[in-house]
Every structure is written in structure tokens, then in C-alpha cells.
Amino acid sequence: MAKKLDQPQARGDFFKSLGTLMAGFLAERVEEVVTGAGPKLLRPPGALDEFEFLVACTRCDKCIQICPQGTLFKAGAQAALAAATPTFEARAMPCFLCTELPCITVCPEGALVWPKRTVGDQVLDGPPAVKIGTARVKTRLCLTYEHDEQPAQPCRTCVDRCPYPGVAIRLTEPKEGALAHPEVVADFCTGCGLCAFGCPTPEPAIVIEPRE
């Protein structure tokens, strides 16, 4: 039998439930405000979800200092609440997915954790499991597509630069008389940015969209 709200225990349960709902709502709103205050950033391998990452990261710079490629740098003031946190720009210097992922092992606060995830029936561990973001091909810029009066050209640079060619990015099976186009397999793309770094077009025809 349902309890009436004029009963002390029922009132207590009601307000307890209401408080839980309000706390959840407020926490969600705070997360939206914090993560939406600045631009979306590419994070080092193993980064927690953005809100948890911003809370856990102490801005100690250890991951930046240990990166052997000099990929990582501090986000500037335009990053708002994410200022001074580690980020990178794929076109300038991508993540090379080091075998040992030293940026993770040096993190003292658990803002970066060893990656492991499941895709279908495959368990990915270490570098293949990294999920920084997802590559996206801009067909209006890609050389393999015809543009205005410029004919399509064969190109496979993004596939060749990818650490997991044929798995994370592949060339489509072309129709007769047509050229093959690059196709990103989102589940296996790590978002390392090596494809964008190597893209030969002046404005990259493939970009990395940060993880949601």
C-alpha cells in the first residue's frame, strides 16, 4: 500500500528522493557549464571523460614534460576552466601512441588511465584502445574527390600514416572508373591525429574531432 505524504516517513522518503534528483540535475548542469565554457580539446591518451579529467588533473605538467615527441602543451587562457591542462593540435604535432604511453604512467593523480575497451568481440588494450577522438574526412577538400574543375587524384596518405591502416581507416572499394576514397572506422580510430598531420592538402582534408 502506498504511503501518504502526511506520514513522517513518507515525507522523509519524498524529500530524500527529491534531493537526490535535484543533486543529480545540478551536478549535470555544473558539468555542462564547466565542459562547455571553452573549446573542445584533444587530450592525452587515457584521459578520463572531460569533467572528471578537469577535476582530477592538477596541471602538474608531468605528461607534457615526458612526451618524447613534444606533442603536448598547456591549453591557453581561451580554454577557460580548462586553461593550463594538457592538450595538442594534430596538425602541428600528433600523438604517436608510444608503446609504453609514458604520459599515463607518469600521471600522479589518475587523470590519465591505461586504456582498455571492447569493440564488438575484440578487447583492445594499450595504444589500440586509446580514444582521443575520431577522424573525419572533409570530402570537399579530399584529393580523391572531384572539386569544381579540379579532377580527383589518387591519394592514400592518411591510410599510410595511420598506425592501424585498414582497421581504423581504409580505402573504399571503388566503382569501375572511380577512385577509392578514405573511410574512417570510428570504433577503431584512436584520434591520434597522424592522418591529419600527414594530409597533403593546405587545409587538412581530415580532422580530429575530440571525444564527447
NORBEL-V637035 format. One record per residue. N is the residue number from 0. RES is the residue in one letter. OMEGA is omega in degrees with one decimal (none if undefined). D_CENTER is the distance of its C-alpha to the mean C-alpha in Angstrom with 2 decimals. Layout:
n = {N | N}
res = {RES | RES}
omega = {OMEGA | OMEGA}
d_center = {D_CENTER | D_CENTER}
This chain:
n = {0 | 1 | 2 | 3 | 4 | 5 | 6 | 7 | 8 | 9 | 10 | 11 | 12 | 13 | 14 | 15 | 16 | 17 | 18 | 19 | 20 | 21 | 22 | 23 | 24 | 25 | 26 | 27 | 28 | 29 | 30 | 31 | 32 | 33 | 34 | 35 | 36 | 37 | 38 | 39 | 40 | 41 | 42 | 43 | 44 | 45 | 46 | 47 | 48 | 49 | 50 | 51 | 52 | 53 | 54 | 55 | 56 | 57 | 58 | 59 | 60 | 61 | 62 | 63 | 64 | 65 | 66 | 67 | 68 | 69 | 70 | 71 | 72 | 73 | 74 | 75 | 76 | 77 | 78 | 79 | 80 | 81 | 82 | 83 | 84 | 85 | 86 | 87 | 88 | 89 | 90 | 91 | 92 | 93 | 94 | 95 | 96 | 97 | 98 | 99 | 100 | 101 | 102 | 103 | 104 | 105 | 106 | 107 | 108 | 109 | 110 | 111 | 112 | 113 | 114 | 115 | 116 | 117 | 118 | 119 | 120 | 121 | 122 | 123 | 124 | 125 | 126 | 127 | 128 | 129 | 130 | 131 | 132 | 133 | 134 | 135 | 136 | 137 | 138 | 139 | 140 | 141 | 142 | 143 | 144 | 145 | 146 | 147 | 148 | 149 | 150 | 151 | 152 | 153 | 154 | 155 | 156 | 157 | 158 | 159 | 160 | 161 | 162 | 163 | 164 | 165 | 166 | 167 | 168 | 169 | 170 | 171 | 172 | 173 | 174 | 175 | 176 | 177 | 178 | 179 | 180 | 181 | 182 | 183 | 184 | 185 | 186 | 187 | 188 | 189 | 190 | 191 | 192 | 193 | 194 | 195 | 196 | 197 | 198 | 199 | 200 | 201 | 202 | 203 | 204 | 205 | 206 | 207 | 208 | 209 | 210 | 211}
res = {M | A | K | K | L | D | Q | P | Q | A | R | G | D | F | F | K | S | L | G | T | L | M | A | G | F | L | A | E | R | V | E | E | V | V | T | G | A | G | P | K | L | L | R | P | P | G | A | L | D | E | F | E | F | L | V | A | C | T | R | C | D | K | C | I | Q | I | C | P | Q | G | T | L | F | K | A | G | A | Q | A | A | L | A | A | A | T | P | T | F | E | A | R | A | M | P | C | F | L | C | T | E | L | P | C | I | T | V | C | P | E | G | A | L | V | W | P | K | R | T | V | G | D | Q | V | L | D | G | P | P | A | V | K | I | G | T | A | R | V | K | T | R | L | C | L | T | Y | E | H | D | E | Q | P | A | Q | P | C | R | T | C | V | D | R | C | P | Y | P | G | V | A | I | R | L | T | E | P | K | E | G | A | L | A | H | P | E | V | V | A | D | F | C | T | G | C | G | L | C | A | F | G | C | P | T | P | E | P | A | I | V | I | E | P | R | E}
omega = {-177.7 | 178.4 | 176.8 | -177.9 | 177.5 | 175.4 | -176.0 | -178.5 | 179.5 | 178.3 | 179.4 | 179.0 | -178.7 | -176.7 | 175.9 | 178.6 | 179.0 | 178.7 | 178.7 | 179.2 | -179.6 | 179.3 | 178.2 | 179.5 | -179.3 | 179.3 | 179.2 | 179.3 | 178.1 | 179.5 | 179.6 | -179.3 | -177.5 | -176.4 | -179.7 | -176.3 | -178.5 | 179.2 | 175.4 | -174.2 | 170.9 | -176.6 | 176.1 | 176.0 | 175.2 | -178.7 | 173.3 | 172.7 | -165.6 | -178.4 | 178.6 | 178.6 | -179.4 | 178.8 | -174.4 | -175.7 | -179.2 | -178.0 | -176.8 | 177.8 | -176.7 | 178.8 | 178.6 | -176.7 | -174.5 | -178.2 | -174.5 | -178.8 | -177.0 | -176.8 | -171.8 | 174.0 | -179.8 | 174.4 | -178.0 | -177.0 | -179.6 | 178.5 | 177.0 | -175.8 | 178.0 | 179.9 | 178.1 | 175.5 | -177.1 | 177.6 | 174.0 | 176.7 | -173.0 | -178.0 | -179.9 | 178.2 | -176.2 | 171.8 | -177.3 | 175.9 | 178.7 | -177.3 | -177.5 | -178.2 | -175.2 | 178.9 | 179.2 | -175.7 | -178.4 | -177.8 | -174.6 | -171.3 | 178.3 | 175.2 | 175.3 | -177.9 | -179.0 | -174.0 | 175.1 | 179.2 | -178.7 | 175.5 | -175.6 | 178.6 | -179.9 | 174.8 | 179.9 | -177.2 | 178.4 | -176.1 | 179.9 | -178.1 | -179.9 | 176.8 | 178.4 | -177.7 | -179.5 | 177.8 | 176.6 | -179.8 | 174.3 | -173.9 | -178.8 | -178.9 | -174.5 | -177.5 | -176.3 | 177.4 | 176.9 | -179.2 | 179.0 | -179.6 | -179.4 | -178.8 | 177.3 | -179.9 | 175.8 | 177.6 | 177.6 | -177.0 | -177.3 | 178.7 | -178.5 | -179.8 | -177.8 | 177.8 | 179.4 | -177.7 | -178.4 | 179.2 | 179.9 | 176.0 | -175.9 | 174.0 | 179.6 | 173.9 | -175.4 | 172.6 | -177.4 | 179.3 | -179.7 | 178.3 | 175.2 | 179.4 | 176.1 | -179.6 | -178.7 | 174.2 | -168.7 | -176.6 | -176.0 | 178.4 | -179.6 | -176.0 | -176.4 | 177.1 | 179.8 | 178.2 | 179.6 | 179.5 | -175.9 | -176.7 | -174.1 | -179.4 | -178.8 | 170.2 | -172.4 | 179.2 | 175.0 | -175.7 | 179.7 | 176.2 | -178.1 | 178.3 | 178.6 | none}
d_center = {49.53 | 47.17 | 47.75 | 48.91 | 47.26 | 50.62 | 50.40 | 48.97 | 46.63 | 45.37 | 44.70 | 42.90 | 40.70 | 40.02 | 38.95 | 36.93 | 34.99 | 34.74 | 33.51 | 30.79 | 29.71 | 29.85 | 27.93 | 25.14 | 25.26 | 25.36 | 22.50 | 20.36 | 21.64 | 21.05 | 17.39 | 17.13 | 19.12 | 17.30 | 13.71 | 15.23 | 17.46 | 15.49 | 12.96 | 9.24 | 8.02 | 5.82 | 6.65 | 8.81 | 8.70 | 9.70 | 8.74 | 10.18 | 9.22 | 9.55 | 13.30 | 14.13 | 12.38 | 14.45 | 17.45 | 17.28 | 16.49 | 19.94 | 19.06 | 21.15 | 19.61 | 20.21 | 16.85 | 17.43 | 20.98 | 20.47 | 17.92 | 20.39 | 18.95 | 18.74 | 15.13 | 14.26 | 16.13 | 16.80 | 15.49 | 18.69 | 20.74 | 19.20 | 16.13 | 18.74 | 18.17 | 15.16 | 17.61 | 18.09 | 14.80 | 13.09 | 10.76 | 11.16 | 11.91 | 11.45 | 14.86 | 16.60 | 15.47 | 12.61 | 11.65 | 14.52 | 13.46 | 16.74 | 18.63 | 19.25 | 15.95 | 18.24 | 15.74 | 15.38 | 19.11 | 20.13 | 18.26 | 21.28 | 19.93 | 17.41 | 14.41 | 12.92 | 14.10 | 14.86 | 12.55 | 14.48 | 13.94 | 16.26 | 16.04 | 19.46 | 22.00 | 19.98 | 18.81 | 16.14 | 16.50 | 15.39 | 13.53 | 13.41 | 11.72 | 8.71 | 5.37 | 2.94 | 2.51 | 6.25 | 9.32 | 12.02 | 15.63 | 17.82 | 21.11 | 23.18 | 22.39 | 22.11 | 25.34 | 25.86 | 26.65 | 29.89 | 29.76 | 32.94 | 35.49 | 33.12 | 33.25 | 30.31 | 29.82 | 28.63 | 25.42 | 23.15 | 21.57 | 17.93 | 19.04 | 21.03 | 18.39 | 15.85 | 16.24 | 16.62 | 18.74 | 20.18 | 17.66 | 14.17 | 15.97 | 19.68 | 22.55 | 24.10 | 27.73 | 29.58 | 32.52 | 35.84 | 36.13 | 32.47 | 29.64 | 26.63 | 23.30 | 19.82 | 17.94 | 14.34 | 14.25 | 11.04 | 11.72 | 12.10 | 9.63 | 7.64 | 5.98 | 8.60 | 10.20 | 13.66 | 14.51 | 14.06 | 15.93 | 18.71 | 19.15 | 22.83 | 22.94 | 23.50 | 20.71 | 17.90 | 18.17 | 14.65 | 11.64 | 7.86 | 6.56 | 3.74 | 2.97 | 6.70}
